[in-house]
Amino acid sequence: NYPKTFAAAVAAALCLVGERTRPRILVIGLGSGSVPLWLANAFQESTVDVLELEPAVLQAAKDALGFPATAFSDLDFQPRAASSPSHGRLRAIQGDGALYAADCAADAQGSRYDAVLVDAYDALNQVPSPLVSADGPLARALPHLLTENGFVAANVPPGFPVQDMMQAYVDSLRAGDQPELASSDAIAALSLQVPETANSVSLVLRRAPATGTEL
């Protein structure tokens, strides 16, 4: 199913870009909490921040789906400074993920992430426009939000314009990079079909891995 494919694709990408020890991960959209929880367990020294817009989703994940209550932050909705102490390695916050990303990117001391995961749907079962459009806050934030070898991954529902979303991310990263790193072949993008569903998992890597890179 999609959580397994999504988590496995993100884990493989982290290893591929050389961030297998202490990755910093931002997850936009909690869902059942299985993806961020699995990543936090798989990467024992990781930091995982989860932004969820709907309070009811946070409550359900804690009460009925086994997401640890200790992960829920008692902080106000603010970007976490890179040097600030963590409230545990796994933190869930109620707030707008696109605005959080924009705030982090605008703050020179704000969080920077090795992986940004988009796993949020609206009432029409679509990925919200602020998370995927070329002029949306997330795409504009990516050049500053991602680390040098970072990447963005998205769980995409059937029929969604995947190519437009990926192109928006690619164009933003290319525009934000130094000229010598902004060529079209410096960025890798791929999309994977999720077995037994019509969903797909899309990844855009800021730096294409060197040929022969081992997982």
Disulfide bonds with the S-S distance in Angstrom:
none
